C-alpha cells in the first residue's frame, strides 16, 4: 500500500465509454490539477469544492475536462481528492494517467483509496467490506446484502455494543478495588443486569448478520452436462428436500432448480439446469439461456458425464459449453459397475481441478465429492478457495465468528463469576469480548487480513 503520498488510478470500468474517470488522492492532488489545467478557462480556486469545466493537458495534447475537486478532510479518503472526468477512450485515459504519474504521483494499488478512507477514519472495516461486496454483487439479493453493510447496518450495532462492554469492563475493574461498604463498589446485581442486556444485544447482532447473508454468502455450484447423464438424480440425492423430475426421456429439466447442499466445510447452493443441447428451439432454447447464465455466475461447475454411455464425439462439445472463467470438476456418474474413467480423454483446453467417480444410484463417491466441493468453495484457516478474487465470501464468516466469540466470552465469564469465581476473571472475559468486536470494526484487525481484504478490490476503488 501507499506511504501517505499522492496516488492515482483509472477508476472507471475498462473499455470504451462516453466518459472515463481518473482519481487522484493525497497531499499533491492540487499540484496535479495546477500542472495539467490548460485552456482559456482560469484555474479554479482550490478552496472551492465541486465541479469545474476546463481542459486537461496530457503532455501530447488537450482533452475536454470536467474536474471534481474535493479538498480534505471533506472527501472519501479525508485527503485532497481530484477526479478528472475525461473522454472514455482507453488511449486518452492511459495518456492522462501517464502524465499524472510523471508528476511525483504513485500508482494506486487495489483498494488503496478505500483503505485510505478506512485508515483515516472515514469508514470502519465493515463499511469497507460492504464496498467490496457491492463491487462483486451478482444479483439483487447480494446487492441488498452489501448495501446493508455499506450503509452501517452492522456498524450501527457494534458501536453501542462496544461502548456498553467497555463501560461494564470499567465497572468490573473498579469494583475490584472497593469493598461492598465502599462508595465506589458496584452491586453485583447491576453488573449482572447490564451483562445480560449486552448478551441480548449481541444475540440480536448475530441474528441480523445471519439474516443479511442468508442467501448471498452461499457458494454457487452448478451441475452441467448433456441430457440423461444423471444430473437431476444427483441433485435429488445431494439436496435433502429436492424434487427434481427424473425420467428416461431426454430434456425433462427445463426450469432452473436450486437447493442447499451440506458439505463438510459448509453449505453451498446447488443448481440443476437443462442438459446441454446444441440445436434447441422454443422453450428448450430459453432453458439453455437460463443454464448459461447460471454457469457463468457460478463458483464451481460439476461437469457430469455418463460413464456407461460415454461418447468421445460429445465430450469436446460439452467441454466447449462450460463457462470459461469458472473452474470445474469432472464427475463420472453411473459408476456402480466399478468402471474406471476412460483413458485417454479427448484434448481439453483446460483441465478439471479433479475427477470423481460417483453413483447417484448407490451413493458411491458422493462423500468424497462433497469434501472436494466444500474445500474448493469455502474459506478455511485463512486460505481462500477458487476463484481467489471473491474474498468477500469471508466477510459473513468473519463477522459471525467474532460476534459469537464476543457472546461466548461474555456469557462464559458471567456464568463463571456467578458460580463463585473471582470478579477479575469476569473483567478479563469482558476485555476479550471487546477485542472480538474491535477485530470486526478494524481497530485491532491483523495487518495480513487487512492486506487480503483490500487486495480483493479493483484498482481505482
C-alpha positions as CSV (number, residue, x, y, z in Angstrom):
1,X,0.0,0.0,0.0
2,X,0.9,3.6,-0.3
3,X,3.1,5.5,2.2
4,X,0.8,8.5,2.5
5,X,2.0,10.1,-0.7
6,X,-0.2,11.0,-3.7
7,X,-1.7,8.2,-5.6
8,X,-3.7,7.9,-8.9
9,X,-5.6,5.3,-10.9
10,X,-8.2,5.0,-13.6
11,X,-11.5,4.5,-11.6
12,X,-13.9,3.8,-14.4
13,X,-14.5,0.3,-16.0
14,X,-12.3,-0.9,-18.8
15,X,-13.2,-0.4,-22.4
16,X,-14.7,2.5,-24.4
17,X,-17.3,4.8,-22.9
18,X,-18.7,8.2,-23.1
19,X,-16.7,9.3,-20.0
20,X,-13.8,7.9,-18.1
21,X,-12.7,8.8,-14.5
22,X,-9.1,9.2,-13.3
23,X,-8.9,9.5,-9.5
24,X,-6.1,11.2,-7.5
25,X,-5.8,11.3,-3.7
26,X,-3.1,12.8,-1.4
27,X,-1.3,15.9,-0.5
28,X,-0.1,16.6,-4.0
29,X,-3.6,16.4,-5.7
30,X,-3.8,20.2,-6.2
31,X,-0.3,20.2,-7.7
32,X,-1.6,17.7,-10.3
33,X,-4.6,20.0,-11.1
34,X,-2.3,23.0,-11.4
35,X,0.2,21.2,-13.7
36,X,-2.4,19.7,-16.0
37,X,-5.0,22.5,-16.2
38,X,-5.0,24.4,-19.5
39,X,-7.1,26.3,-22.0
40,X,-8.8,29.7,-21.7
41,X,-10.7,29.0,-18.5
42,X,-8.9,30.2,-15.4
43,X,-7.8,27.5,-12.9
44,X,-10.4,27.2,-10.1
45,X,-9.9,28.3,-6.5
46,X,-8.5,25.3,-4.6
47,X,-10.8,26.2,-1.7
48,X,-13.9,25.8,-3.9
49,X,-15.1,22.2,-3.9
50,X,-17.3,20.9,-6.7
51,X,-17.3,20.5,-10.5
52,X,-15.2,22.8,-12.7
53,X,-15.1,22.8,-16.5
54,X,-11.7,23.1,-18.3
55,X,-9.2,21.3,-20.4
56,X,-6.6,18.7,-19.4
57,X,-3.0,18.7,-20.8
58,X,-1.9,15.1,-21.1
59,X,1.6,16.0,-22.5
60,X,0.6,15.2,-26.0
61,X,-2.5,17.3,-26.5
62,X,-5.5,18.7,-24.7
63,X,-8.7,16.8,-23.6
64,X,-12.0,18.3,-22.5
65,X,-12.2,18.1,-18.8
66,X,-14.8,18.1,-16.0
67,X,-12.9,18.3,-12.7
68,X,-14.4,17.2,-9.4
69,X,-12.3,18.8,-6.7
70,X,-12.8,17.7,-3.1
71,X,-10.3,19.2,-0.6
72,X,-9.7,17.2,2.5
73,X,-10.9,16.3,5.0
74,X,-14.3,16.5,3.3
75,X,-13.6,13.7,0.9
76,X,-13.9,9.9,0.8
77,X,-10.2,9.4,1.8
78,X,-10.1,12.5,4.0
79,X,-7.3,13.7,1.8
80,X,-7.4,16.2,-1.1
81,X,-9.1,14.3,-3.9
82,X,-9.3,15.2,-7.6
83,X,-11.4,13.3,-10.1
84,X,-10.6,14.0,-13.7
85,X,-13.7,13.2,-15.9
86,X,-12.3,12.8,-19.4
87,X,-13.4,11.2,-22.7
88,X,-13.8,7.5,-22.2
89,X,-11.3,6.3,-24.8
90,X,-8.8,3.9,-23.2
91,X,-5.9,5.5,-25.1
92,X,-6.8,9.0,-23.8
93,X,-7.2,7.8,-20.2
94,X,-3.9,6.0,-20.3
95,X,-2.2,9.1,-21.7
96,X,-3.7,11.1,-18.9
97,X,-2.6,8.6,-16.3
98,X,0.9,8.6,-17.7
99,X,1.1,12.3,-17.4
100,X,-0.1,12.4,-13.8
101,X,2.3,9.6,-12.8
102,X,5.1,11.8,-14.1
103,X,4.3,14.4,-11.5
104,X,5.7,12.6,-8.5
105,X,2.5,10.6,-8.1
106,X,2.4,6.8,-7.4
107,X,0.1,4.3,-9.0
108,X,-2.7,3.2,-6.6
109,X,-2.8,-0.4,-5.6
110,X,-6.0,-2.5,-5.5
111,X,-8.4,-1.0,-3.0
112,X,-5.9,1.7,-1.9
113,X,-8.5,4.6,-2.0
114,X,-10.9,2.6,0.2
115,X,-8.0,1.6,2.5
116,X,-7.0,5.2,3.0
117,X,-10.7,6.0,3.8
118,X,-10.5,3.2,6.5
119,X,-7.1,4.2,7.9
120,X,-8.1,7.9,8.0
121,X,-11.2,7.1,10.0
122,X,-13.8,7.9,7.3
123,X,-15.2,4.4,7.4
124,X,-14.8,1.3,9.5
125,X,-13.8,-2.1,8.2
126,X,-17.4,-3.3,7.9
127,X,-18.3,-0.5,5.6
128,X,-15.1,-1.1,3.5
129,X,-16.2,-4.7,3.3
130,X,-19.6,-3.5,2.2
131,X,-18.0,-1.7,-0.7
132,X,-16.1,-4.8,-1.6
133,X,-19.2,-7.0,-1.5
134,X,-21.2,-4.4,-3.6
135,X,-18.5,-4.3,-6.3
136,X,-18.7,-8.1,-6.6
137,X,-22.5,-8.4,-6.2
138,X,-24.0,-10.7,-8.9
139,X,-27.7,-10.2,-8.2
140,X,-30.4,-8.2,-6.3
141,X,-30.1,-10.3,-3.1
142,X,-26.3,-9.7,-3.0
143,X,-26.7,-6.0,-3.7
144,X,-29.2,-5.6,-0.8
145,X,-26.9,-7.6,1.5
146,X,-23.8,-5.5,0.5
147,X,-25.8,-2.2,0.8
148,X,-26.9,-3.2,4.3
149,X,-23.3,-3.5,5.3
150,X,-22.1,-0.4,3.5
151,X,-24.7,1.9,5.0
152,X,-23.9,0.9,8.5
153,X,-26.3,-1.9,9.4
154,X,-23.6,-3.8,11.4
155,X,-21.5,-0.7,12.4
156,X,-24.5,0.9,14.0
157,X,-25.0,-2.2,16.1
158,X,-21.3,-2.5,17.0
159,X,-20.8,1.0,18.3
160,X,-23.3,0.8,21.3
161,X,-22.2,-2.8,22.0
162,X,-18.6,-1.8,22.2
163,X,-19.4,1.2,24.4
164,X,-21.5,-1.0,26.7
165,X,-18.9,-3.7,27.0
166,X,-16.2,-1.1,27.7
167,X,-18.3,0.6,30.3
168,X,-19.1,-2.7,32.0
169,X,-15.5,-3.7,31.9
170,X,-14.6,-0.4,33.6
171,X,-17.2,-1.0,36.3
172,X,-16.0,-4.5,37.0
173,X,-12.3,-3.3,37.2
174,X,-13.4,-0.5,39.6
175,X,-15.3,-2.9,41.8
176,X,-12.1,-4.9,42.3
177,X,-10.6,-2.0,44.3
178,X,-13.6,-1.5,46.7
179,X,-15.3,-3.5,49.4
180,X,-19.0,-3.7,49.4
181,X,-19.3,-0.9,52.0
182,X,-17.2,1.5,49.9
183,X,-18.8,4.2,47.8
184,X,-17.1,3.0,44.6
185,X,-18.5,-0.5,44.9
186,X,-20.9,-1.6,42.1
187,X,-23.6,-4.0,43.2
188,X,-23.3,-7.4,41.6
189,X,-27.0,-7.2,40.5
190,X,-26.2,-4.2,38.4
191,X,-23.3,-5.9,36.8
192,X,-25.3,-9.0,36.0
193,X,-28.3,-7.0,34.7
194,X,-26.1,-5.0,32.3
195,X,-24.2,-8.1,31.2
196,X,-27.5,-9.9,30.3
197,X,-28.7,-6.8,28.4
198,X,-25.5,-6.9,26.3
199,X,-25.9,-10.6,25.7
200,X,-29.3,-10.0,24.3
201,X,-27.9,-7.2,22.1
202,X,-25.0,-9.5,20.9
203,X,-27.5,-12.2,20.1
204,X,-29.6,-9.8,18.0
205,X,-26.4,-8.7,16.2
206,X,-25.6,-12.3,15.3
207,X,-29.1,-12.9,14.0
208,X,-29.0,-9.7,12.0
209,X,-25.8,-10.8,10.3
210,X,-27.2,-14.2,9.7
211,X,-30.3,-12.7,8.0
212,X,-28.1,-10.4,5.9
213,X,-26.0,-13.2,4.5
214,X,-28.7,-15.9,4.4
215,X,-28.9,-16.0,0.6
216,X,-25.8,-14.1,-0.5
217,X,-22.9,-15.8,1.1
218,X,-23.5,-19.4,-0.1
219,X,-21.1,-20.5,-2.9
220,X,-22.9,-21.4,-6.1
221,X,-22.3,-24.8,-7.6
222,X,-24.0,-25.9,-10.9
223,X,-24.5,-29.3,-12.4
224,X,-23.6,-29.3,-16.1
225,X,-23.8,-32.0,-18.8
226,X,-25.8,-33.5,-21.6
227,X,-29.4,-34.7,-21.1
228,X,-29.9,-38.0,-19.2
229,X,-26.4,-38.2,-17.7
230,X,-28.0,-38.2,-14.2
231,X,-27.8,-34.6,-13.1
232,X,-31.3,-34.5,-11.7
233,X,-30.7,-37.8,-9.9
234,X,-27.5,-36.4,-8.3
235,X,-29.4,-33.2,-7.4
236,X,-32.1,-35.2,-5.6
237,X,-29.5,-37.2,-3.7
238,X,-27.4,-34.2,-2.7
239,X,-30.2,-31.8,-1.8
240,X,-32.3,-33.2,1.1
241,X,-35.6,-31.6,0.1
242,X,-35.1,-31.7,-3.7
243,X,-37.8,-32.8,-6.1
244,X,-36.2,-32.7,-9.5
245,X,-38.1,-34.7,-12.1
246,X,-36.2,-37.9,-13.2
247,X,-37.1,-39.7,-16.4
248,X,-35.6,-41.8,-19.1
249,X,-36.9,-39.3,-21.5
250,X,-34.5,-36.6,-22.6
251,X,-35.0,-33.0,-21.6
252,X,-37.2,-33.3,-18.5
253,X,-35.3,-30.5,-16.8
254,X,-36.2,-27.1,-18.2
255,X,-36.7,-24.8,-15.2
256,X,-33.7,-23.9,-13.1
257,X,-33.8,-25.7,-9.7
258,X,-31.6,-25.0,-6.7
259,X,-31.3,-26.1,-3.1
260,X,-28.8,-26.3,-0.2
261,X,-26.2,-29.0,-0.2
262,X,-24.4,-29.6,3.1
263,X,-20.7,-30.3,2.6
264,X,-18.2,-31.0,5.4
265,X,-16.9,-27.4,5.0
266,X,-20.3,-25.8,4.9
267,X,-23.4,-25.3,2.8
268,X,-23.4,-24.5,-0.9
269,X,-26.3,-23.6,-3.2
270,X,-26.5,-26.4,-5.9
271,X,-28.2,-25.7,-9.2
272,X,-29.7,-28.1,-11.7
273,X,-30.3,-26.8,-15.1
274,X,-31.3,-28.1,-18.5
275,X,-28.9,-30.5,-20.2
276,X,-26.6,-29.1,-22.8
277,X,-28.3,-29.1,-26.3
278,X,-26.7,-27.9,-29.5
279,X,-29.8,-27.2,-31.5
280,X,-32.5,-26.1,-29.1
281,X,-35.6,-24.1,-30.1
282,X,-38.7,-22.7,-28.3
283,X,-38.8,-23.4,-24.5
284,X,-35.7,-25.5,-24.8
285,X,-33.7,-22.6,-26.1
286,X,-34.9,-20.4,-23.2
287,X,-33.8,-23.2,-20.8
288,X,-30.4,-23.2,-22.5
289,X,-30.1,-19.4,-21.9
290,X,-31.0,-19.7,-18.3
291,X,-28.4,-22.5,-17.9
292,X,-25.7,-20.4,-19.5
293,X,-26.4,-17.5,-17.1
294,X,-26.2,-19.8,-14.1
295,X,-23.0,-21.4,-15.3
296,X,-21.3,-18.1,-15.8
297,X,-22.3,-16.8,-12.3
298,X,-21.3,-20.0,-10.5
299,X,-18.2,-20.5,-8.3
300,X,-17.8,-24.1,-9.4
301,X,-19.1,-26.4,-12.2
302,X,-19.7,-30.1,-11.8
303,X,-19.4,-31.5,-15.3
304,X,-21.4,-34.7,-15.1
305,X,-20.6,-37.4,-17.7
306,X,-22.4,-40.8,-18.1
307,X,-19.7,-43.4,-17.7
308,X,-21.9,-46.2,-19.1
309,X,-22.8,-44.2,-22.3
310,X,-19.8,-42.0,-22.8
311,X,-19.1,-40.8,-26.3
312,X,-15.8,-39.1,-27.2
313,X,-17.6,-37.2,-30.0
314,X,-19.8,-35.4,-27.5
315,X,-17.1,-34.9,-24.9
316,X,-15.3,-32.0,-26.6
317,X,-18.7,-30.4,-27.4
318,X,-19.7,-30.5,-23.8
319,X,-16.3,-29.1,-22.7
320,X,-16.8,-26.1,-25.0
321,X,-20.1,-25.3,-23.3
322,X,-18.6,-24.9,-19.9
323,X,-18.3,-21.4,-18.5
324,X,-14.8,-20.2,-19.4
325,X,-13.9,-18.3,-16.2
326,X,-15.4,-20.8,-13.8
327,X,-13.4,-23.8,-12.5
328,X,-14.9,-27.3,-12.9
329,X,-14.7,-30.9,-11.6
330,X,-15.2,-33.8,-14.0
331,X,-17.8,-36.1,-12.4
332,X,-18.2,-39.6,-13.9
333,X,-21.7,-40.7,-13.0
334,X,-23.2,-44.3,-13.1
335,X,-20.0,-46.0,-12.0
336,X,-21.9,-48.5,-9.9
337,X,-20.3,-51.2,-12.0
338,X,-16.9,-50.2,-10.9
339,X,-15.7,-48.7,-14.2
340,X,-12.7,-46.5,-14.1
341,X,-12.6,-43.2,-16.1
342,X,-11.7,-43.9,-19.7
343,X,-8.2,-43.0,-21.0
344,X,-7.1,-41.2,-23.0
345,X,-9.5,-38.4,-22.8
346,X,-10.1,-36.1,-25.9
347,X,-7.9,-33.0,-25.7
348,X,-9.3,-30.3,-23.4
349,X,-8.3,-26.6,-23.5
350,X,-8.2,-26.6,-19.7
351,X,-8.0,-29.4,-17.2
352,X,-10.5,-30.2,-14.5
353,X,-9.5,-29.4,-10.9
354,X,-10.2,-33.0,-10.1
355,X,-12.1,-36.1,-11.4
356,X,-14.6,-38.0,-9.3
357,X,-16.3,-41.4,-9.9
358,X,-19.8,-41.4,-8.3
359,X,-23.1,-43.2,-8.5
360,X,-26.4,-41.4,-7.8
361,X,-28.0,-44.9,-7.6
362,X,-25.8,-46.3,-4.8
363,X,-24.3,-43.1,-3.3
364,X,-20.7,-44.3,-4.0
365,X,-18.2,-41.5,-4.2
366,X,-20.6,-38.8,-3.1
367,X,-19.0,-38.2,0.3
368,X,-15.6,-37.6,-1.4
369,X,-17.2,-35.3,-4.0
370,X,-18.8,-33.3,-1.1
371,X,-15.4,-33.0,0.6
372,X,-13.8,-31.6,-2.6
373,X,-16.6,-29.2,-3.3
374,X,-16.6,-27.9,0.3
375,X,-12.8,-27.4,0.3
376,X,-12.9,-25.5,-3.1
377,X,-15.7,-23.2,-2.2
378,X,-15.2,-22.2,1.4
379,X,-12.6,-20.2,3.3
380,X,-10.7,-22.4,5.8
381,X,-7.8,-21.5,8.0
382,X,-7.3,-18.2,6.2
383,X,-6.8,-19.9,2.8
384,X,-9.2,-18.9,0.0
385,X,-10.6,-21.4,-2.5
386,X,-11.1,-20.6,-6.1
387,X,-11.9,-18.2,-7.5
388,X,-9.4,-16.1,-5.3
389,X,-10.8,-12.7,-6.3
390,X,-14.1,-13.4,-4.4
391,X,-12.7,-12.8,-1.0
392,X,-16.0,-11.2,0.1
393,X,-17.2,-14.7,0.9
394,X,-15.0,-14.4,4.0
395,X,-17.0,-11.3,5.2
396,X,-20.0,-13.0,6.7
397,X,-18.0,-15.8,8.2
398,X,-15.6,-13.4,9.9
399,X,-18.3,-11.2,11.3
400,X,-20.3,-14.1,12.7
401,X,-17.3,-15.8,14.2
402,X,-16.3,-12.6,16.0
403,X,-19.8,-11.8,17.3
404,X,-20.2,-15.4,18.5
405,X,-16.8,-15.2,20.1
406,X,-17.8,-12.0,22.0
407,X,-21.1,-13.7,23.1
408,X,-19.2,-16.8,24.3
409,X,-16.6,-14.7,26.2
410,X,-19.3,-12.6,27.9
411,X,-21.7,-15.4,28.7
412,X,-18.8,-17.7,29.9
413,X,-17.3,-15.0,32.1
414,X,-20.7,-14.1,33.6
415,X,-21.6,-17.7,34.5
416,X,-18.2,-18.4,36.0
417,X,-18.5,-15.3,38.2
418,X,-22.0,-16.1,39.3
419,X,-20.7,-19.6,40.2
420,X,-18.3,-18.1,42.6
421,X,-15.1,-17.5,40.6
422,X,-13.2,-14.1,41.2
423,X,-14.6,-10.9,39.6
424,X,-11.3,-10.3,37.9
425,X,-11.9,-13.3,35.6
426,X,-15.2,-11.7,34.6
427,X,-13.3,-8.5,33.8
428,X,-10.9,-10.5,31.7
429,X,-13.8,-12.0,29.8
430,X,-15.2,-8.5,29.1
431,X,-11.8,-7.5,27.7
432,X,-11.8,-10.5,25.4
433,X,-15.3,-9.6,24.2
434,X,-14.2,-6.1,23.4
435,X,-11.3,-7.4,21.5
436,X,-13.6,-9.6,19.3
437,X,-15.7,-6.5,18.4
438,X,-12.5,-4.5,17.7
439,X,-11.5,-7.1,15.2
440,X,-14.7,-6.7,13.3
441,X,-14.5,-2.9,13.1
442,X,-10.8,-3.0,12.1
443,X,-9.4,-1.4,15.3
444,X,-7.3,-4.5,16.0
445,X,-7.6,-6.5,12.8
446,X,-4.2,-8.2,11.8
447,X,-2.4,-6.4,9.1
448,X,-2.2,-9.6,6.9
449,X,-6.0,-9.9,7.0
450,X,-6.4,-6.2,6.0
451,X,-4.0,-6.8,3.1
452,X,-6.0,-9.7,1.9
453,X,-9.3,-7.8,2.1
454,X,-8.1,-4.7,0.3
455,X,-6.2,-6.7,-2.3
456,X,-9.6,-8.1,-3.4
457,X,-10.7,-4.7,-4.6
458,X,-10.3,-3.4,-8.1
459,X,-7.6,-0.8,-8.8
460,X,-9.3,2.6,-8.7
461,X,-11.6,1.7,-5.8
